């Protein structure tokens, strides 16, 4: 809850801090330490950095420096909890619950969630101490510890296994602290457990990043390598280290927390200057593959951003632009298919529609996941606009694939030829649609009212162009021109489908003009029939009032 609350309230800021802190390894270390101290999870910090790596926004070397800082940052929580501040638990819970139930602003509720999380964390410490009391008094446990207390390698393995099973180093460290404070386990064995916990805590990140790019997966490998080398180097000397740790504090829990922090600080000191060579070793362990990226695979939908709605919506908008590029490519090649009777190009256009469908589904599901995390009204409105626009792009892809390409196949099969005038009319309309697709993408990303008004004006102009083209075709038809007669049905269907595509494009302007009051409630004049609107917007508002 602490992690989620912080990410929702300040996730975008934390990402900007991480991105800006990679100028040198020391600032990267400091950023990793500070952010992990806030999030109370080095894994969360690691996933944020992984998202940068997967998009090639960050080299592996500074990312490793960030993780060295994150490893130190996560020990600070154990340091605070070693002072047994569990008496603050009800205060945090009361403040958090009251603030969450009465908060009106999104950030207020997010910070209240953080307070609730802190209260539960402190309550968890108290419960762990209470639950481990019977263990501390158990004769059987005392006999077991007496039998294995000199087997530091076994303690190392037990600590690693527990950290991996719990997916939380903090929970296992608290348990070891409670056992050490009660004198159930000797300090040198507790230190061996802590070394194992540090290694085991690096394992879940390997599984969580399994689906990422190879560059992103190198980060958890490098972090695991640092922790393993440091732990194995220190393990034989835990007995010699014990007297020095006692000098920092006699309390058992404090000694364990101090050793935990000292170990991670030592790792940072030793390896902060070796992040470059370590990155090269990781690249050898996991080299890049020469395989091409699947076009239908989302490129910008960062799964770690779903808890930060404003960042996630920006990712979805960027992926929507990529989807629009594929639709533009389909539309651009459509005229060439009709002009050149190119069957190969026809099949390529049809395959591109599968890519558009895949991206539409991915964006829709991604925004559905984001919506579960709660958004403020502005973010919710923007998410709805993205879903509406991607739906219209998907409909355009379907019109090109299911209608225009079928018409092209019919033309190719029957060896039909448009009249020169008819082909020129189709080319002019096609160019107008292609140009306005780029305008629609610009309106979508900028939300500019002037551009939205221009797009709506283009809708009326295109309607007039389509009407004149149809009238010209009918005049040629009445004159009895053979090529016009043979392609009449085909020609009119192409004009109709281009008009449908243009209507879907113009729909992106509706919400923008509606927000500034430039849409009439209806285009109906008294006693007239309603003009049909695009299918995706028949329940919405209509065209602008004037100019």
Protein Blocks (a to p, Z undefined) as FASTA:
>chain_A
ZZmmmmmmmmmmmmmmmmmmmmpmklmmmmmmmmmmmnopaklmmmmmmmmmmnopacfk
lmmmmmmmmmmmmmmmmmmmmnopmlmmmmmmmmmmmmmmmpmbfklmmmmmmmmmmmmm
mmmmmmmmmmmmmmmmpmklmmmmmmmmmmmmlmmmmmmmmmmmnopaklmmmmmmmmmm
nomacfklmmmmmmmmmmmmmmmmmmmmmmmcfklmmmmmmmmmmmmmmmmmmmmmmmmm
mmmmmmnocbfklmmmmmmmmmmmmmmmmmmmmmmmmmmmmmmmmccdfbdcdfklcfkl
cfklmmmmklmmmmmmmmmmmmmmmmmmmmmmmmmmmmnopaklmmmmmmmmmmmmmmmm
mmmmmmmmmmmnopafklmmmmmmmmmmmmmmmmmmmmmmmmmmmmmmmmmmnopacdfk
lmmmmmmmmmmmmmmmmmmmmmmmnopaklmmmmmmmmmmmmmmmmmmmmmmmmmmmnop
aklmmmmmmmmmmmmmmmmmmmmmmmmmmmmmmmnopacfbfcdghiacddddfklmmmc
cddfbZZ
